[in-house]
Amino acid sequence: MWRELLPVGRHQDSGGYRRYAWTGADADCRAWFRAQAEARGLTYEVDRNGNQWAWLGDPLAGDAVVTGSHLDSVPDGGAFDGPLGVVSSFAALDELRRRGAEFTRPLAISNFGDEEGARFGLACVGSRLAAGQLTVEAAHRLRDGDGITLPQAMEAAGYEPDAIGPDPERLARIGAFVELHVEQGRALDLTGDPVGIASAIWPHGRWRFDFRGEANHAGTTRLVDRRDPMLTYAETVLAARREAELAGAVATFGKISVEPNGVNAIPSLVRGWLDSRAADQDRLDAVVGGIERAAREHAERAGIDLDVVRESFTPVVEFEHALRDELGKILTGRGDADRAVPVLGTGAGHDAGILSASVPTAMLFVRNPTGISHSPAEYAAEDDCVAGVIALADVLEGLACS
């Protein structure tokens, strides 16, 4: 399975993946998912929001145990973020069948669409729509860098955009959702554990900063006569680093758009996107508030107009304690190990976090020895990936076969 997916959407120069929602690479990933489902005799379906499902047992019976993740990527992303969870889900089912496990609850494997938000700028679109956390009207307004709307992209890919929206009936049939994911960080490497359990997801969001100045000639305009928004943007990037360090949080300007975007032209508009995350809401508010204050102070001194728009936000997610504790009981003391499986928080968002408001959710992390993610250098050792599959199989057996 891993070998089949490796070339899909991989850029020949960067070595990273560009599996954006509703593109050809995304279609190839979806075709791969369907083939895996049908090869195992599972009931395959696509929901109203384009999320894929592969069912063992009656999808309508209720109290189902669901596992899975996503197959799309960030620009030039790594091979493990998302696909490891989907591949491991199919592999865990294979392991349970090898064990002769008898299922007492329906089991499903899912692939949620557009988790990374690389094309339309909003993460977890598929799960947000299903959970009612993204309105149909807001979804229809989403556009990519070429001006193509989400409905247009879905229609071009052969899906019906008029059907998108909340799916409470489907979510009500889910008794538990468990997502396996490569760790984005190296806490497990430091503890020496191949697998961990998630405790919570930090609150996080994305803010767009629009700095408007005056376009002019780069060679003939005196420095004192310039209204250059790039300078104010640069000061804001430095302020973000300072505020994050003070709060023990993280803040990143990772995307920028410049107009008119000429080497010999002073910009008229610099648009930068801020991603910020913190362990609690107070710290996140302090960081973003401090960055915005600094930006406005620099903008006022330089004669720059500034607009700040919050484009997305996810509050802190505490995974359901009962399900999290159940995973701990299942995984503690397996084999020769007598130690408890580590429980750790994360600053990365996931579909499991979005769904947690509607269904009991939990997450398993697989060790990432370098901690690098959202990069072609993202990596997990094969032995650890196998350990993740066995852990997921044990969890699914404990939840769906008892």
NORKA-V491524 format. One record per residue. SS is DSSP state (~ for helix, > for strand, _ for the rest). PHI is phi in degrees with one decimal (none if undefined). Layout:
# NORKA-V491524
ss: <SS	SS>
phi: <PHI	PHI>
This chain:
# NORKA-V491524
ss: <_	~	~	~	~	~	_	_	_	>	_	_	_	_	_	_	>	_	_	_	_	_	_	~	~	~	~	~	~	~	~	~	~	~	~	~	~	~	~	_	_	_	>	>	>	>	_	_	_	_	_	>	>	>	>	>	_	_	_	_	_	_	_	>	>	>	>	>	>	_	_	_	_	_	_	_	>	_	_	_	_	_	~	~	~	~	~	~	~	~	~	~	~	~	~	~	~	~	~	_	_	_	_	_	_	_	>	>	>	>	>	_	_	_	_	_	_	_	_	_	_	_	_	_	~	~	~	~	~	~	~	_	_	_	_	~	~	~	~	~	~	_	>	_	_	_	_	_	>	~	~	~	~	~	~	~	_	_	_	_	~	~	~	_	_	_	_	~	~	~	~	~	_	>	>	>	>	>	>	>	>	>	_	_	_	_	~	~	~	~	~	_	_	_	>	>	>	>	>	>	>	_	>	>	>	>	>	>	>	>	>	>	_	_	_	>	>	_	_	_	_	_	~	~	~	_	_	_	~	~	~	~	~	~	~	~	~	~	~	~	~	~	~	~	~	~	~	_	_	>	>	>	>	>	>	>	>	>	>	_	_	_	_	_	>	>	_	_	>	>	>	>	>	>	>	>	>	>	_	_	~	~	~	~	~	~	~	~	~	~	~	~	~	~	~	~	~	~	~	~	~	~	_	_	>	>	>	>	>	>	>	>	>	>	_	_	>	>	_	_	~	~	~	~	~	~	~	~	~	~	~	_	_	_	_	_	_	_	_	_	_	_	>	>	>	>	_	_	_	_	~	~	~	~	~	_	_	_	_	_	>	>	>	>	>	>	_	_	_	_	_	_	_	_	_	_	_	_	_	_	_	~	~	~	~	~	~	~	~	~	~	~	~	~	~	~	~	~	~	~	_	_>
phi: <none	-63.2	-63.8	-65.8	-80.7	-51.9	-81.8	-70.5	73.4	-86.3	-81.6	-68.1	-87.3	-82.2	78.3	-93.1	-103.5	-128.4	-96.5	-88.3	-58.7	63.3	-109.3	-62.2	-63.7	-63.4	-62.5	-64.3	-64.4	-65.3	-64.0	-62.0	-59.5	-62.5	-62.5	-64.4	-64.7	-69.1	-64.6	-100.2	72.2	-86.2	-80.4	-99.6	-153.5	-118.9	-83.5	-63.4	-104.0	85.9	-76.5	-97.4	-136.0	-128.2	-107.9	-111.9	101.6	-78.9	-63.1	-95.6	-70.4	90.0	56.9	-75.7	-100.5	-121.1	-136.0	139.1	-164.6	-143.2	-120.1	-79.7	-139.5	-78.0	-59.4	54.7	-79.3	-89.8	-81.6	-99.3	-66.7	103.3	-56.9	-58.7	-68.0	-73.1	-59.4	-64.5	-65.2	-64.8	-65.5	-65.8	-62.3	-58.7	-64.0	-66.3	-66.7	-62.1	-74.2	77.1	-62.9	-108.3	-85.3	-109.2	-132.7	-61.3	-124.2	-133.9	-115.6	-124.5	-127.3	-84.2	-79.7	49.9	-70.6	-78.1	71.6	-67.5	-89.5	-107.9	83.1	-126.8	-78.0	59.5	-63.4	-61.8	-75.0	-62.9	-62.1	-60.3	-85.5	75.9	-93.0	-134.3	-72.0	-60.9	-62.4	-66.6	-63.5	-66.8	-84.5	-65.7	-132.3	-90.2	-65.1	-97.9	85.2	-79.6	-80.7	-57.7	-59.2	-63.5	-66.1	-62.7	-63.7	-63.3	-87.7	93.1	-112.5	-94.9	-71.9	-70.5	-89.9	-65.4	151.7	-56.1	-131.5	-65.0	-64.3	-65.9	-64.8	-67.0	-88.6	-101.0	-89.6	-162.6	-123.9	-122.8	-109.0	-94.8	-150.3	-64.1	-66.9	-107.2	143.8	-132.2	-62.5	-68.3	-64.1	-72.3	-90.3	80.2	-109.5	-76.9	-137.6	-136.8	-114.9	-79.1	-99.9	-162.3	-114.4	-59.3	-64.9	-155.4	-163.4	-127.3	-125.6	-104.5	-107.0	-106.3	-103.4	-114.3	-125.2	-136.8	-69.8	-163.2	-74.8	-71.3	-98.2	-117.4	-90.4	-61.9	-58.4	-71.0	-95.2	-89.4	-116.7	-97.3	-70.0	-65.8	-65.9	-65.9	-60.5	-61.6	-62.1	-69.9	-60.9	-65.5	-63.8	-61.6	-64.5	-64.0	-64.1	-65.2	-63.5	-63.9	-95.4	66.6	-119.8	-132.5	-149.5	-141.3	-95.2	-109.8	-141.2	-143.8	-131.1	-125.9	-127.1	-80.5	67.2	-112.8	-62.0	-104.4	-129.1	-69.3	-66.3	-95.3	-144.0	-122.3	-114.9	-124.0	-108.0	-100.3	-113.1	-135.4	-146.0	-151.8	-69.0	-147.9	-64.7	-60.0	-68.2	-64.4	-60.7	-65.5	-65.6	-65.4	-62.8	-66.3	-65.8	-65.2	-61.2	-63.8	-62.1	-70.0	-64.0	-66.3	-64.6	-63.6	-66.1	-96.8	71.0	-104.7	-85.2	-132.3	-121.9	-122.2	-125.5	-81.5	-90.8	-158.7	-156.9	-129.4	-69.8	-56.9	-115.6	-98.4	-62.1	-53.1	-62.8	-63.8	-69.7	-60.9	-66.7	-64.6	-60.7	-61.7	-64.6	-63.9	-91.3	-79.5	80.9	-72.2	58.0	-87.7	-83.2	-113.9	-85.2	-74.0	-74.1	-64.3	-115.0	-142.8	-88.2	-146.4	-93.5	-95.8	-84.9	-149.1	-58.3	-59.8	-67.2	-64.9	-71.9	-62.2	-76.1	-116.2	-139.6	-63.1	-130.0	-152.0	-138.2	-114.6	-112.3	-106.8	-53.4	-117.9	-64.5	-101.0	80.9	-74.6	-146.4	55.8	-157.9	-59.1	-80.1	-55.9	-159.1	-141.0	-67.6	-59.5	-61.8	-70.3	-62.5	-65.1	-60.6	-64.6	-61.7	-64.5	-63.9	-65.3	-61.5	-62.0	-65.6	-64.2	-64.8	-67.0	-92.1	-106.9	-121.5	-117.3>
